[in-house]
Amino acid sequence: MHLEVDAIIRRRNGEWIAVEIKLGGRAAVEAAAASLTKLRDDRIDPAKVGAPRRLVVVTATGFAYERTDGVAVVPITALGP
């Protein structure tokens, strides 16, 4: 499986989130969520960097929701004013 993460956003206190941006449909969201959960489960050492505060897939449209695997799916329109 290919691992892709578009952005890591880290706060000064060390908390961080991983973000994947997908403008496609359901298959793209599934692939992005799989990549983010692989990062969380297989590629990071929480003892060194802490667990991610949130895993986020940003989409072009739709509603915001949290998947059963903990990945938040958020339309880009929910991020702005």
Sequence and secondary structure as in RCSB ss.txt:
>XXXX:A:sequence
MHLEVDAIIRRRNGEWIAVEIKLGGRAAVEAAAASLTKLRDDRIDPAKVGAPRRLVVVTATGFAYERTDGVAVVP
ITALGP
>XXXX:A:secstr
     SEEEE TTS EEEEEE  S HHHHHHHHHHHHHIIIII  HHHH   SEEEEEESSS  EE TTSEEEEE
GGGS  
